[in-house]
Amino acid sequence: MLQRVKVEPKALDEYRTIVGDEEIAAIRALAEPLRGARALHVNATAFGGGVAEMLSTLVPLMRDVGIEAEWQILHGADEFFKVTKAFHNGLQGMNLPLTEEMKEIWRKYNQKNAEAFEGGYDFVVVHDPQPAGLRYYHGPGRSKRWIWRSHIDTSHPNPAYWQFITPFLHPYDAGIFSMEQYVGEGLRLPQLAIIHPSIDPLSPKNTPLPLAEAQRVVADLGIDLDRPLISQISRYDPWKDPMGVIDAYRLVKEEMPEVQLALMASMASDDPEGWEYLRLTKEHADDDPDIHVTYFERSNDLEVNALQTLSHVVIQKSVREGFGLVVTEAMWKGQAVVGGNVGGIPQQIIDGETGFLVNNVEECADRVFYLLQNPRRAKEMGAKARERVRQNFLITRHLKDYLRLFLSL
């Protein structure tokens, strides 16, 4: 069978002080007709990246409202994850070859995992391209409704990758995309849902940190607490453009020599490409003592929380982005984020009101410098950013969206 992921219990009522009594009551009312239903989420990794983070809260909250929810991950090896990283990039539009060998590796591991799939569920939610062939190879089996959930930007995919994967998607009963424009051409499913990702405001990454604790953690990263700090917390990945962040920092530094830059990521088990982009990022930093390039092979929630809390400006200079939960996290901490004008980032940042949207290195540097020079304005924008997240991008709303989809199916 697939590998089960153990999750810690969570109670919906714990979110009452954040979202209010009315919202909690509405969620419980939606869930009541689904009491006792069995739901399974399947993805590629239990650690690293936004999907795993969301499932670690979504699954226990589903249990708390009466759904028998589980989370399982694929069995895979390096050859498979190298191929699925190429699928991730190709489906987001990168010009990569798709060879017959790559297709065969993807098919082989999906077939193996489909053969290992056990149990009868009312709803099976399969996340992203890695396990997308499960429904095709397993057949409906004893599970009733199958849903494919895409977390990436497939608005302009590499045609070779999209044409290969779409026949494996057609057997699903429904699809979920983060944005309407991500629904690729020719995809025919009985039902489509647009569900924005979310953050858990009560997770260790997002709960308020005492100032002294945040300062201790950031100082341990080698950062000078007495000087301005800009940061980007994101995978080392071509779409996140860490080299472009460094270039923007260098333009800011010409005007403000005391500024520092921190780049941070957790290295996900399904992202072998990350190590190469980490190397390239370090090379581009060129031993600048004010550029702190860090990474973790464990949970780095505490470090992320501290860095987002104490940074003077948070950047997310993506050139392609499924949604960008790191933007959501920073906004929740009252940061006016400078984000790439791509994917789901404009869904979150209202340009000039809750942060800034930028299209190139020069614009990024200009907006960062503005926020550094105008801390009062940055604080006002950050307060509006936090409220936007509270109203739109918390896990409680995400749970409601799933409940509505399950009911409609």
PEGIQUI-V590003 format. One record per backbone hydrogen bond with DSSP energy under -0.5 kcal/mol. NH is the residue of the N-H (numbers start at 1). CO is the residue of the C=O. If there is no record, write none. Layout:
# PEGIQUI-V590003
nh->NH co->CO
nh->NH co->CO
This chain:
# PEGIQUI-V590003
nh->3 co->73
nh->5 co->71
nh->6 co->4
nh->14 co->11
nh->15 co->12
nh->16 co->13
nh->18 co->15
nh->19 co->15
nh->20 co->16
nh->24 co->20
nh->25 co->21
nh->26 co->22
nh->27 co->23
nh->28 co->24
nh->29 co->25
nh->30 co->26
nh->31 co->27
nh->32 co->28
nh->33 co->29
nh->34 co->31
nh->35 co->32
nh->36 co->66
nh->37 co->34
nh->39 co->37
nh->39 co->68
nh->40 co->123
nh->41 co->70
nh->42 co->125
nh->43 co->72
nh->53 co->49
nh->54 co->50
nh->55 co->51
nh->56 co->52
nh->57 co->53
nh->57 co->54
nh->58 co->54
nh->59 co->55
nh->61 co->57
nh->62 co->58
nh->63 co->59
nh->64 co->60
nh->65 co->61
nh->66 co->63
nh->67 co->62
nh->68 co->37
nh->69 co->67
nh->70 co->39
nh->72 co->41
nh->73 co->3
nh->74 co->43
nh->76 co->74
nh->80 co->77
nh->81 co->77
nh->82 co->78
nh->83 co->79
nh->84 co->80
nh->85 co->81
nh->86 co->82
nh->87 co->83
nh->88 co->84
nh->89 co->85
nh->90 co->86
nh->91 co->87
nh->92 co->88
nh->93 co->90
nh->94 co->89
nh->96 co->94
nh->99 co->97
nh->103 co->99
nh->104 co->100
nh->105 co->101
nh->106 co->102
nh->107 co->103
nh->108 co->104
nh->109 co->105
nh->110 co->106
nh->111 co->107
nh->112 co->108
nh->113 co->109
nh->114 co->110
nh->115 co->111
nh->116 co->112
nh->117 co->113
nh->117 co->114
nh->121 co->119
nh->122 co->38
nh->123 co->38
nh->124 co->145
nh->125 co->40
nh->126 co->124
nh->126 co->147
nh->127 co->42
nh->127 co->125
nh->128 co->126
nh->128 co->149
nh->131 co->127
nh->132 co->129
nh->134 co->131
nh->137 co->133
nh->138 co->134
nh->139 co->135
nh->143 co->140
nh->144 co->121
nh->145 co->122
nh->147 co->124
nh->148 co->174
nh->149 co->126
nh->149 co->147
nh->150 co->148
nh->150 co->176
nh->154 co->152
nh->157 co->154
nh->158 co->90
nh->161 co->158
nh->162 co->158
nh->163 co->159
nh->164 co->160
nh->165 co->161
nh->166 co->162
nh->167 co->163
nh->168 co->165
nh->169 co->165
nh->169 co->166
nh->170 co->166
nh->172 co->169
nh->173 co->146
nh->174 co->146
nh->175 co->191
nh->176 co->148
nh->177 co->193
nh->182 co->179
nh->183 co->180
nh->184 co->182
nh->187 co->184
nh->188 co->186
nh->189 co->187
nh->190 co->172
nh->193 co->175
nh->195 co->177
nh->195 co->193
nh->199 co->393
nh->201 co->199
nh->203 co->200
nh->206 co->203
nh->207 co->203
nh->214 co->210
nh->215 co->211
nh->216 co->212
nh->217 co->213
nh->218 co->214
nh->219 co->215
nh->220 co->216
nh->221 co->217
nh->221 co->218
nh->222 co->219
nh->223 co->218
nh->225 co->223
nh->227 co->224
nh->230 co->260
nh->231 co->313
nh->232 co->262
nh->234 co->232
nh->234 co->264
nh->237 co->235
nh->240 co->237
nh->241 co->237
nh->241 co->238
nh->242 co->237
nh->245 co->241
nh->246 co->242
nh->247 co->243
nh->248 co->244
nh->249 co->245
nh->250 co->246
nh->251 co->247
nh->252 co->248
nh->253 co->249
nh->254 co->250
nh->255 co->251
nh->255 co->252
nh->256 co->252
nh->259 co->256
nh->260 co->228
nh->261 co->290
nh->262 co->230
nh->263 co->292
nh->264 co->232
nh->265 co->294
nh->267 co->296
nh->268 co->266
nh->269 co->47
nh->271 co->268
nh->274 co->271
nh->275 co->272
nh->276 co->272
nh->276 co->273
nh->277 co->273
nh->278 co->274
nh->279 co->275
nh->280 co->276
nh->281 co->277
nh->282 co->278
nh->283 co->279
nh->284 co->280
nh->285 co->281
nh->286 co->282
nh->286 co->283
nh->287 co->282
nh->288 co->285
nh->291 co->288
nh->292 co->261
nh->292 co->290
nh->293 co->291
nh->294 co->263
nh->294 co->292
nh->296 co->265
nh->304 co->300
nh->305 co->301
nh->306 co->302
nh->307 co->303
nh->308 co->304
nh->309 co->305
nh->310 co->306
nh->311 co->307
nh->312 co->229
nh->313 co->229
nh->315 co->231
nh->316 co->338
nh->318 co->316
nh->319 co->239
nh->320 co->239
nh->327 co->324
nh->328 co->324
nh->329 co->325
nh->330 co->326
nh->331 co->327
nh->332 co->328
nh->333 co->329
nh->333 co->330
nh->334 co->331
nh->335 co->330
nh->337 co->335
nh->337 co->354
nh->338 co->314
nh->339 co->337
nh->339 co->356
nh->340 co->316
nh->341 co->358
nh->342 co->340
nh->344 co->321
nh->345 co->342
nh->347 co->344
nh->348 co->344
nh->348 co->345
nh->349 co->345
nh->350 co->348
nh->351 co->349
nh->352 co->355
nh->353 co->350
nh->354 co->350
nh->355 co->350
nh->356 co->337
nh->358 co->339
nh->364 co->360
nh->365 co->361
nh->366 co->362
nh->367 co->363
nh->368 co->364
nh->369 co->365
nh->370 co->366
nh->371 co->367
nh->372 co->368
nh->373 co->369
nh->374 co->370
nh->378 co->374
nh->379 co->375
nh->380 co->376
nh->381 co->377
nh->382 co->378
nh->383 co->379
nh->384 co->380
nh->385 co->381
nh->386 co->382
nh->387 co->383
nh->388 co->384
nh->389 co->385
nh->390 co->386
nh->391 co->387
nh->392 co->388
nh->393 co->389
nh->395 co->199
nh->397 co->394
nh->398 co->394
nh->399 co->395
nh->400 co->396
nh->401 co->397
nh->402 co->398
nh->403 co->399
nh->404 co->400
nh->405 co->401
nh->406 co->402
nh->407 co->403
nh->408 co->404
nh->409 co->405
